Amino acid sequence: MKKLEKSNSIKGITFSLCAQIIWGFSVILTKQITADFSPLTLLSWRFTTGMVAMTLLIAMKIFPIHLKGKNIKPLVLLAVFQPILYFIGETVGIKFTTASESGIFIAMIPIVTLILSIYFLKTVPSKLQIGGVVISVAGIVLMVACKGVGVSFSMIGYSALVLAVFSAAIFSILSDKAAEYSSIEKTYIMAVMGALAFDLAAAAEHIADGTVRIWLTLPVHNLQFMLTTLYLGIGCSVISFCCMNASIKYIGATRTTTFASVTTVLTVLCGVFILGENLNMLQGAGIILVIAGIYMANKISVDAKDVE
């Protein structure tokens, strides 16, 4: 039994790390590209690219999917929370609040997921797991706060960020409960729903601005936008979400979300090594706390022993 538990832990941790590493590098790409294009433009192309890529892979039978005869309502509900509500909340929240405020709010996702898991999944985390989640979140808050905590007092922004936090947490719970569906099936419906929602929103935006033709032909005329879209669409919206759903299957919602801190750590390190930013002592201490917290929350994978 412990041998299987250890195997599942290793698989879940590996999948979660892969997802967070891909998302970690996406932050810099997103910051760079949204300086020239609206978030809705990027989101529409991102999820459309992901949907088209997955549809082709499914048609070529590279990605197995068996939705015929199944009730897809749970998957539609899953997609409503992530990516639709989450990205709406995150985008609006970041726009109306300071970077430090939004970073601290988003860092609360593992704690909210932990609380909701206890109530809805009836899981009882160990004291070590609870401590690991709290320490990891404290590390993120420290990294964000050391740059200075600006205050916006924007109720719209705060409300949007709360929406993003709870959407991400509820997504993890729903993905855990939807165990009868494969990670590919979950991710495909998420890609389809994301494409529909953000294409409609982007169409409305560009119709109002009179820039529909520019929006529809953007990847053809802008190489940087095309490359960013391919990375976000295939890497983040397909591979990462498949890994995320698979991780939740193997190690559960709570342990999977503890790895969300890895994205922030990678973003900081990318800023240091790619953008030439400075790494101060408080950020270094925050990174150490994040790593320690993740280790504590997932210590079962280290302690598990094979049963002869």
C-alpha positions in Angstrom: 0.0 0.0 0.0 2.8 2.4 0.9 4.7 1.5 -2.2 1.6 2.6 -4.3 1.3 5.7 -2.2 4.9 6.6 -2.8 4.5 6.0 -6.5 1.5 8.2 -6.7 3.3 11.0 -4.7 6.2 11.0 -7.1 3.9 11.1 -10.1 1.8 13.9 -8.6 4.8 16.0 -7.5 6.4 15.6 -10.9 3.2 16.6 -12.8 2.7 19.6 -10.5 6.3 20.8 -10.8 6.1 20.6 -14.6 2.9 22.7 -14.6 4.4 25.3 -12.3 7.7 25.6 -14.2 5.8 26.2 -17.5 3.6 28.8 -15.8 6.6 30.4 -14.1 8.2 31.3 -17.4 4.9 32.5 -18.9 4.7 35.4 -16.4 7.5 37.3 -18.1 6.1 36.6 -21.6 2.7 37.8 -20.5 4.1 41.0 -19.0 6.0 41.8 -22.1 3.2 41.1 -24.6 0.4 42.8 -22.7 2.4 46.1 -22.8 1.3 46.2 -26.5 -1.9 44.2 -26.6 -5.0 43.9 -24.4 -5.3 41.0 -22.0 -8.5 39.8 -23.7 -6.7 39.8 -27.1 -4.0 37.5 -25.6 -6.5 35.3 -23.7 -8.6 34.8 -26.8 -5.7 33.7 -28.9 -4.2 31.6 -26.1 -7.3 29.5 -25.5 -8.2 29.3 -29.2 -4.7 28.0 -29.9 -5.0 25.5 -27.1 -8.4 24.3 -28.2 -7.2 23.8 -31.9 -4.1 22.0 -30.8 -6.0 19.6 -28.5 -8.7 19.0 -31.2 -6.0 18.0 -33.7 -4.3 15.7 -31.2 -7.6 14.1 -30.3 -8.5 13.7 -34.0 -5.1 12.0 -34.6 -5.8 9.8 -31.6 -2.7 11.0 -29.9 -4.8 12.2 -27.0 -7.4 9.6 -26.0 -10.7 11.1 -25.0 -14.0 9.2 -24.2 -16.8 11.7 -23.6 -19.5 10.0 -25.7 -22.4 9.1 -23.4 -20.8 10.9 -20.4 -22.4 13.7 -18.5 -20.1 16.7 -19.3 -21.9 19.1 -16.9 -19.3 18.6 -14.2 -16.6 19.5 -16.7 -18.4 22.6 -17.9 -18.7 23.7 -14.2 -15.0 23.0 -13.8 -14.2 25.2 -16.8 -16.5 28.0 -15.5 -14.2 28.4 -12.5 -11.0 27.8 -14.3 -10.1 29.4 -16.7 -13.1 31.7 -17.1 -13.9 33.2 -13.6 -10.3 32.9 -12.5 -8.8 34.9 -15.4 -11.6 37.5 -15.2 -10.9 37.9 -11.5 -7.1 38.0 -11.9 -7.1 40.4 -14.8 -9.5 42.9 -13.2 -7.8 42.5 -9.8 -4.3 43.2 -11.2 -5.7 46.2 -13.1 -7.3 47.9 -10.1 -4.8 47.0 -7.3 -1.1 47.2 -6.8 1.3 44.4 -7.7 2.0 43.7 -4.1 -1.6 43.4 -3.2 -2.5 41.1 -6.1 0.6 39.0 -5.3 -0.5 38.5 -1.7 -4.1 37.7 -2.6 -3.0 35.1 -5.1 -0.7 33.6 -2.6 -3.7 32.7 -0.4 -4.9 30.1 -2.9 -3.3 27.1 -1.1 -4.8 28.1 2.2 -8.3 28.5 0.8 -7.9 25.2 -1.0 -6.9 23.5 2.2 -9.9 24.9 4.0 -12.3 23.9 1.2 -10.8 20.5 0.9 -11.5 19.8 4.6 -15.2 20.8 4.1 -16.0 19.4 0.7 -13.6 16.5 0.3 -13.6 15.5 3.9 -9.8 15.2 3.9 -8.0 15.8 7.1 -4.5 17.2 6.5 -1.7 16.4 8.9 -0.2 19.1 11.1 2.9 18.9 8.9 0.9 19.6 5.8 -0.9 22.6 7.4 2.4 24.0 8.6 4.0 23.5 5.2 1.2 25.4 3.4 1.4 28.2 5.9 5.2 28.5 5.7 5.1 28.4 1.9 2.5 31.2 1.8 4.5 33.2 4.3 7.5 32.9 2.0 5.5 34.3 -1.0 4.1 37.1 1.1 7.7 38.0 2.3 9.0 38.0 -1.3 6.1 40.3 -2.4 6.2 42.5 0.6 10.0 43.2 0.5 9.4 45.2 -2.7 7.0 47.5 -0.8 3.3 47.0 -0.2 1.3 49.6 -2.0 -2.3 50.1 -1.0 -5.0 50.8 -3.6 -8.1 50.6 -1.4 -10.0 49.4 -4.5 -13.0 47.4 -3.5 -13.5 46.4 -7.2 -9.9 45.1 -7.3 -10.1 43.3 -4.0 -13.4 41.7 -4.9 -12.0 40.5 -8.2 -9.0 39.0 -6.5 -11.2 37.2 -4.0 -13.1 35.8 -7.0 -9.8 34.6 -8.5 -8.6 33.0 -5.3 -11.9 31.1 -4.7 -12.2 30.2 -8.4 -8.8 28.6 -8.3 -9.5 26.8 -5.1 -12.9 25.5 -6.2 -11.4 24.4 -9.5 -9.0 22.2 -7.6 -11.9 20.7 -5.5 -14.0 20.0 -8.5 -11.2 18.5 -10.4 -10.5 16.2 -7.4 -14.2 15.2 -7.3 -14.4 14.5 -11.0 -12.2 11.4 -10.7 -14.1 9.6 -13.4 -12.8 11.9 -16.1 -9.2 11.8 -17.4 -6.9 14.8 -17.1 -7.1 15.2 -20.9 -10.9 15.2 -20.9 -11.0 17.9 -18.2 -8.4 20.0 -20.0 -10.1 19.8 -23.4 -13.4 21.1 -22.0 -11.5 23.8 -20.2 -9.8 24.8 -23.5 -13.1 24.8 -25.4 -14.9 26.9 -22.8 -12.0 29.3 -22.4 -11.9 29.8 -26.2 -15.6 30.5 -26.4 -15.7 32.9 -23.5 -12.6 34.9 -24.3 -13.2 34.9 -28.1 -16.7 36.5 -27.4 -15.2 39.0 -25.0 -12.3 39.9 -27.3 -14.7 40.2 -30.3 -16.9 42.7 -28.4 -13.8 44.7 -27.4 -12.4 44.9 -31.0 -15.8 45.6 -32.5 -16.2 48.6 -30.2 -12.6 49.7 -31.2 -13.0 49.0 -34.9 -10.0 46.7 -34.8 -11.5 43.3 -35.7 -9.3 42.7 -38.7 -6.1 43.4 -36.7 -7.2 41.0 -33.9 -8.0 38.2 -36.4 -4.7 38.5 -38.3 -2.4 39.5 -35.4 -0.3 36.3 -35.2 0.4 36.5 -38.9 1.7 40.0 -38.7 3.5 39.9 -35.3 6.1 37.1 -34.8 6.5 37.8 -31.1 2.7 37.6 -30.5 2.6 34.4 -32.4 5.4 32.7 -30.5 3.9 33.9 -27.1 0.5 32.6 -28.1 2.0 29.2 -29.0 3.8 29.0 -25.7 0.7 30.1 -23.7 -1.8 28.1 -25.7 0.0 24.8 -26.0 2.4 25.0 -23.0 0.2 26.7 -20.4 -3.4 25.9 -21.5 -2.8 22.4 -22.7 0.3 20.8 -21.2 0.2 22.6 -17.8 -3.5 22.1 -17.2 -3.2 18.4 -18.2 -0.3 18.1 -15.6 -2.3 20.1 -13.0 -5.4 17.8 -13.4 -3.2 14.7 -13.3 -1.4 16.0 -10.2 -4.7 16.5 -8.4 -5.7 12.9 -9.3 -2.5 11.5 -7.7 -1.9 13.7 -4.7 -5.1 15.6 -4.2 -6.1 19.3 -4.3 -4.3 20.5 -1.2 -0.9 19.1 -1.9 -1.1 20.1 -5.6 -1.8 23.7 -4.8 1.2 23.9 -2.5 3.4 23.9 -5.6 1.7 27.1 -6.8 4.4 29.0 -4.9 7.0 27.6 -7.4 5.6 29.9 -10.1 6.4 33.0 -8.0 9.9 31.7 -7.1 10.6 31.1 -10.8 9.3 34.6 -11.7 11.7 36.1 -9.2 14.6 34.1 -10.5 13.7 34.9 -14.1 13.7 38.5 -13.2 17.2 38.1 -11.7 18.9 36.0 -14.4 17.0 37.3 -17.5 16.0 40.8 -16.7 19.0 41.7 -14.5 17.0 42.5 -11.4 18.6 42.3 -7.9 17.9 39.5 -5.5 17.8 40.9 -1.9 18.2 39.0 1.3 14.4 39.1 2.1 13.6 37.6 -1.3 16.2 34.9 -0.7 14.7 34.1 2.7 11.2 34.0 1.1 12.5 31.4 -1.4 13.9 29.3 1.4 10.6 29.4 3.2 8.7 28.4 0.1 11.0 25.4 -0.5 10.8 24.3 3.1 7.0 24.7 3.1 6.6 22.6 0.0 8.8 19.9 1.4 6.8 19.8 4.7 3.5 19.6 2.9 4.7 16.7 0.7 6.9 14.9 3.2 4.8 11.7 2.7 6.7 11.1 -0.5 9.9 11.0 1.4 8.8 9.1 4.4 6.9 6.4 2.5 8.6 3.0 2.6 8.3 0.1 0.3 6.5 -2.9 1.8 8.2 -6.1 1.1 
